[in-house]
Each structure stands twice: as C-alpha cells, then as structure tokens.
Amino acid sequence: MFINKTKKRGQALVEYALIIASMAVLLISSLGYIGNNVNNSFSRINNSFTLTTP
C-alpha cells in the first residue's frame, strides 16, 4: 500500500514537470514572436519620423 502511494506521487510529479516544461516552451516562443512584432512596429514608427530631404 505504501509503495502504491509513492508511485502515484512520483507519477504526479512527473506530470506536473511535463506541464510546466511545455508551458515554458510556449511562453518563450510566444514572447519571441511578440518581441519581433513589437520591434517591427517601433521600427516602422521610427522610420515614419525620419526627415527626408527633397
């Protein structure tokens, strides 16, 4: 009976670790995507303020 409880506890720990790892991968990839979009937006805004000589 004691072995079964520790086995379930270990299994739950592994499942939580996999969930946290997958969430970290999704968070990092989404932040990279959002960061590129924000950078492109600021670059376009900056380029619109540059002075052009006729």
TAZICOR-V989612 format. One record per pair of residues at least 4 apart in sequence whose C-alpha atoms are under 7 Angstrom apart, sorted by sequence separation. I is the first residue (numbers start at 1). J is the second residue. If there is no record, write none. Layout:
# TAZICOR-V989612
I:J ; I:J
This chain:
# TAZICOR-V989612
1:5 ; 2:6 ; 3:7 ; 4:8 ; 5:9 ; 6:10 ; 7:11 ; 8:12 ; 9:13 ; 10:14 ; 11:15 ; 12:16 ; 13:17 ; 14:18 ; 15:19 ; 16:20 ; 17:21 ; 18:22 ; 19:23 ; 20:24 ; 21:25 ; 22:26 ; 23:27 ; 24:28 ; 25:29 ; 26:30 ; 27:31 ; 28:32 ; 29:33 ; 30:34 ; 31:35 ; 32:36 ; 33:37 ; 34:38 ; 35:39 ; 36:40 ; 37:41 ; 38:42 ; 39:43 ; 40:44 ; 41:45 ; 42:46 ; 43:47 ; 44:48 ; 45:49 ; 46:50
